[in-house]
């Protein structure tokens, strides 16, 4: 049956062959190259068309030989096979246009086309039967009606197979297109969530630099600008939809904390507790930076004594558990309220985790009455394929 659409230029399927010598005489094995059957639609059409009508010729010839009809029957069947082959080529050319029309036009026109082709096929069959099988015999009544019914059934089956295959291929194309669109939308969403972070962070840092300049603390302002430059250079290298290792994420956090140290000095007391086994685990880039930034804003800033911030990561089976805790006023829950209003921070991280891992992640917050707020993130343990342990 025919297949709609332009041909795709691809290599044909190659069968396995014994090893052979190349130009310099060394032995190289021939590889079996596999290609989806419908990748080249024209090639698939001609294969199915030829195999189908070849099978028709073979089965009818076998039946005639079994019933001792003689050599003239082979000529008769060969003529019918050529007729069917040619008529279905014309039908394929018409169906290729009809399939693009409205459904009502497609079906009505297809039925009329099948009836016309069946009439032509039956007329040729009757003439051939009267010429090669039983000269002078002209089928009438039920004989002629039976011939038409058989021909109509054959061409209807061919047409159904044609439309069935083409609609299946159209459905597959639409599914592939939908998957690509969903992938692009997901990537765009991840990029948007990631890009929310840089303006938010830049505003706070530039505001601090501006304050230092107004206070004429130029050396500290220059140092903060230098660290800001290093931080941005480090973060912008990574794709917004990409992943980094836990070790790389921690290095980014340290660059960020060096900038904040210029503002808070001893009031900001960060501590890292990382298991060596999780350093190669991968996670979305800049996933933890908003947690630390908000810990500084809602734990360090409002307290004269500042606060401790602990970033810990450990491996539990095939999972990575990351926690960010502070010793701020957790019972008041200012942090959570702030995130619900700004949309940056906890809400951003929830969305990024959902985009990256779907339901295969855990995100929890905890606030102690005696002070302190914490966030726990649990994600699958994933590393680069080249780094997988043997």
C-alpha positions, -999 to 999 in steps of 0.1 A, spaced: 0 0 0 11 36 -5 26 57 21 20 95 22 49 120 25 82 127 9 110 101 10 136 103 36 171 99 24 185 71 45 206 41 40 189 8 32 190 -20 57 221 -40 52 222 -77 59 249 -94 79 278 -107 58 311 -125 66 341 -105 75 361 -91 46 395 -74 38 397 -36 35 420 -17 11 452 -24 31 444 -61 36 433 -61 73 402 -80 82 372 -60 93 337 -73 101 307 -60 83 282 -44 107 245 -50 106 228 -16 103 192 -15 115 167 11 102 130 15 111 109 1 83 88 32 78 117 57 80 118 57 42 82 58 32 87 54 -5 109 23 0 83 9 24 55 15 -1 72 -3 -30 82 -32 -7 46 -37 6 30 -31 -28 53 -56 -45 51 -82 -18 13 -79 -16 6 -83 -53 33 -109 -55 15 -129 -29 -18 -125 -47 -2 -139 -79 15 -168 -61 -16 -179 -42 -40 -177 -72 -14 -195 -94 -9 -222 -67 -47 -227 -65 -50 -229 -103 -22 -254 -106 -37 -275 -79 -70 -277 -99 -52 -284 -132 -64 -253 -150 -33 -252 -173 -8 -226 -184 -34 -202 -197 -45 -196 -161 -10 -183 -153 -14 -157 -181 -48 -148 -168 -36 -143 -132 -5 -124 -144 -27 -100 -163 -50 -95 -132 -19 -90 -110 -5 -63 -134 -40 -47 -135 -44 -46 -97 -8 -33 -93 -14 -5 -118 -49 4 -105 -37 6 -69 -8 29 -79 -34 53 -94 -55 49 -63 -25 57 -41 -18 89 -60 -54 100 -55 -55 89 -18 -24 109 -11 -44 140 -19 -77 128 -4 -62 121 30 -55 159 34 -91 168 28 -120 170 53 -131 135 66 -164 136 47 -148 144 14 -121 118 20 -145 90 27 -170 98 0 -143 103 -27 -125 71 -16 -156 50 -18 -164 63 -53 -128 57 -64 -129 21 -51 -161 15 -70 -147 29 -102 -115 9 -99 -135 -23 -90 -156 -19 -121 -125 -15 -143 -108 -44 -126 -139 -66 -130 -142 -57 -167 -106 -67 -174 -110 -99 -154 -141 -109 -174 -124 -102 -207 -93 -121 -196 -114 -151 -184 -133 -152 -217 -101 -149 -237 -76 -173 -219 -97 -196 -197 -130 -203 -214 -131 -186 -248 -166 -174 -258 -180 -175 -223 -195 -143 -210 -204 -143 -173 -239 -131 -165 -260 -126 -134 -246 -140 -103 -213 -149 -119 -206 -112 -129 -219 -100 -96 -196 -124 -77 -167 -112 -97 -174 -76 -88 -179 -84 -51 -146 -102 -50 -128 -73 -67 -145 -47 -44 -135 -67 -13 -99 -69 -25 -96 -31 -32 -115 -22 -1 -90 -42 19 -61 -26 1 -76 9 8 -82 1 44 -46 -10 48 -34 21 31 -54 45 53 -47 25 84 -9 27 79 -9 64 69 -31 74 99 -9 54 122 22 72 108 4 106 111 -5 97 147 32 88 154 44 121 139 19 141 160 30 122 191 67 128 184 59 165 177 40 167 210 69 152 229 93 176 213 70 205 222 66 193 257 104 189 260 110 224 247 83 238 271 99 219 300 134 233 291 119 268 287 103 265 321 135 253 337 154 282 321 128 307 333 130 294 368 168 295 368 169 330 353 146 342 381 176 337 405 202 359 389 183 392 389 171 386 425 206 379 437 222 407 417 198 433 431 208 424 467 245 423 459 246 455 439 227 472 466 253 462 491 281 474 468 263 507 464 261 510 502 299 504 505 306 530 479 285 556 497 304 547 529 336 553 510 347 517 517 362 514 482 385 484 489 356 463 503 334 474 473 362 464 449 366 431 466 329 424 465 328 433 428 357 410 421 339 381 439 307 389 422 324 387 388 339 353 397 305 341 409 287 352 377 314 338 355 311 305 373 273 303 371 268 315 336 291 288 322 264 262 331 233 259 309 202 270 327 186 236 321 218 216 329 230 199 359 262 201 380 278 179 406 273 185 443 309 195 445 304 221 418 273 234 435 291 237 468 320 257 451 293 280 437 278 284 472 313 292 486 318 320 460 284 334 469 291 332 507 324 350 502 304 379 488 280 379 517 308 376 542 319 411 530 285 423 544 280 403 575 315 393 586 313 371 617 276 373 619 275 348 590 288 314 600 284 288 573 294 251 577 295 223 551 291 187 560 294 166 528 299 128 524 325 120 499 302 96 481 278 123 471 303 148 456 298 133 421 260 132 423 243 156 399 215 181 406 201 212 388 226 241 389 220 268 414 194 247 432 208 254 467 218 291 463 183 305 470 180 284 502 213 299 515 203 334 503 170 333 521 187 318 552 209 349 552 179 372 547 156 357 573 181 342 598 213 363 597 200 398 589 174 402 617 196 390 645 225 410 660 244 378 667 238 365 633 232 328 626 248 295 617 239 280 583 246 243 578 247 227 544 248 189 546 246 162 520 246 124 524 238 93 504 210 70 515 209 40 492 202 52 457 191 86 470 208 119 479 195 138 509 205 175 511 196 197 541 200 234 546 194 246 582 199 279 601 196 291 637 173 320 629 138 327 642 122 296 627 91 297 649 79 329 633 81 313 599 90 346 582 109 327 555 80 307 543 57 337 542 82 356 522 86 329 496 49 326 491 47 363 483 78 367 461 76 335 441 114 332 443 131 307 467 111 278 480 84 280 453 111 283 426 129 252 440 97 232 442 90 240 406 126 232 394 125 198 413 92 190 397 105 198 363 137 179 367 125 148 386 87 147 384 73 129 415 106 112 421 118 137 447 110 150 483 109 186 494 102 193 531 105 223 554 107 223 592 106 251 618 116 246 654 99 264 682 132 272 699 145 288 667 159 275 634 145 267 600 155 238 577 148 225 543 153 188 532 157 178 496 158 142 485 166 133 449 178 102 429 215 96 430 226 102 395 261 106 380 275 110 345 273 77 325 311 78 320 316 80 357 294 50 366 313 25 388 322 -7 372 
